[in-house]
Amino acid sequence: MKIIGAKWFKYVIVLLIFGIWIFFFDDYSWSEQRKLNAQLKELRKELQETEKQIKEYELKNNTIENDLKIKEAIGRENYFMKRDDEDVYIFVTEDEETGELVLFE
């Protein structure tokens, strides 16, 4: 009876060592899996935030494409466009800290 127990004891020891090796030291160890799962969770969160931003930008884009007053406002403010009977004055000031020229509207 002791001989049979000794045979199984070798296999149990080998399986135990193998399990410990896989659990702690392998490339796919428990700690690596935790790190990868945390990284995956962050990436999924970032993906959701990016999809939310895309929806917001699509809504803004649709609003701009369909509203002529907004198109005109963007053209006037960003590209200094004007009507034929108007004059546009652009004031430029110098930033005291950086010394760069800054548009003052």
C-alpha positions, 0 to 999 in steps of 0.5 A: 500500500505504501508503494502505491502512495509513493507513486501518486506522491511524485505525480502530486508534487510534479503537478503542484510545482507545475501549478505554482510555476504557471500561477506565478512565474509564467508569461500568462501568470495571474499577476499578468492577467490582472495587469492585462485586465486592468489595461483592457478596462481602461481601454474600454473606458477610453473607447466609450469616451471617444464614442461619446465625443464622436456623437457630440461632434456629429451633432455639432457638425449636423447643426452647422451644416443645416443652420445658415446663421451658424455658418455665417457666424463661423465664417465671420469669426474664424475667417474674417469674412464680411458683408459688402457694406461692412468694415472689419477691424482686427486688433492685434496685441502683444502678449507680455509673457511670450511676446507673441502677437495675439488677435483681439476681437 
